[in-house]
Amino acid sequence: MKILKVNDKSEKIIQEFIQETIQINDIDLDVVKNASYLKKDEDIIGVLSFEKFSKIGLIRYFIFKETVPMGIVFALLESVKETAIKEGLNILSTIVKKESIISLFKELGFQEASSDDVYIDETNILDSEYKDSKVLNYIL
């Protein structure tokens, strides 16, 4: 397995992988450009990326087609952290509802953060459909 950063050659392939895997059509190409991905033989099996908001990177795509060892997930996160730091970010953040995914992010080093100052489309998260979700941050 190889971990690679998205470049001009791989951007379209990663966009297609995301569209096929999670069945969405509207992919933000700026988010794709921030991605690192996991390749096994010639197949893409995972993608991790973030969207920039000032000095914070919000995890947008955390997708795996198959189970991979935790060490590989750590290495993929390291690659994304390098990109985030180069982009001048201080924090990687994620908003998660499912308990097993919260545990996974905590194992990766993310810590629970206050939801008080988190807004989605100018609505406080506590007043939105995500009110039961946890905000987790990774300080870079």
N, C-alpha and C positions, 0 to 999 in steps of 0.2 A: 504494500500500500504506500502511496505517495501523497504528501500534502503539498498543494500548489496554491499560489495566489492567482486570482483572476487577472488576465491581461487582455489585450485587444483580440488575440486569437481565440481565447477560451470564453469570452463574455457571452457570445450567442449560445454556446453549448450549455453554459451554466443557467442561462435564462430558460432554455428549453427544459432542462432537468427540473428546475423549480416548477414550471408550468405543468409538466407531466406528473410530478410527484404529489403536489398539493392541489392540483386542479384549479389554478387561478390563471387568469389571462393578463391582468394588469400588474406587470412586474416593474418596479422602480429600478431603472438601469443604474442610477447612482448607488443604490444599495447593492446591486450585483457587483459593481466595480470594487466595493469594499470587501468582497467575499474571499475566503479561502475555501478550498474544496479538497475532498478526499477521492483519490482515484485508485481503483483496484484493477490491475491489468489495463484494459482500455475503457472500463466502465466507471462513471462517476457514481459514487455511493453516498456522498455526504456533502453538505454545504453549511457554512456558518458565515453570517454577514450581519452588518449593522447599518442603521440609518443615523446620520449626524444631526444632532440638535445642539447647537452651540458647542459646549465642551463635553457633551454626553453622547455616547453611541448607544442607541437602542437596538438590541438584538432583534432582527426582523426575520431572518431565515436561519433556522436551526433544524436541518432536515437530514435524516439518514434513511436510506433504502433498506439497510440491513443492520443487524447488531454488530457493533465494533468494540474492540477492547477499550476500557476506560483510558488507558495510556494514549491511545490514538485520539480520543476526544480531547484530552489535555493538550496534545501537540497541535491539534487543529485550533484550539482556543489560543495557544501561544502565537500562532501565525496571525490570527485576527488581532490579537493584542498589539503585535508589532505594527500592523497597519493603522490601528487606532492611535497609537502613540505618534506615528509619523504624521497623522492628520491633526495632531494637537489636542487630542481628547484626554480627559482626566478620568473618566468613568465609563465603563460599559454597564448598561442597565437592561433588565428584562422584566416583563410583567407576566406572571404565571399564575394559573388557577389550579392546575392539577398537582396534587401532592407529590406524586412520583417525580415530576419534572422539577418541582421546587427542591426536592432532595438531591436531584442530579446537579442542579446549578450550585447548591450549597457545597456539594462534594468538589465542584470545580473551583471553589473559592469565593463565590458570590455570597453576600450577606444581606439579610433583610434590611430594608430601609423604610422610612416613613412614607406613607402615601399622601400625606397632607398637601404637599406642593407639587403633585404630579397631575398634569392636565392632558386630556386627550381632546383635540379639537375645541380648546378653550373651556372644557368642562372638567371640573375636578374629578379624578378617578373615583372618589368615594361617592359621587353623584351619578356615576355612569354604570353601564352594564358590566364593567370590570371591578365593581366595588368589592367583590369577594376575592379578588386576585391579590397576590403578593408582589411587591416591588423588590427586586433583588439587584444589588449593585456590586460591581467589581472595581476597586480603586486601582487605577493604572500607575 
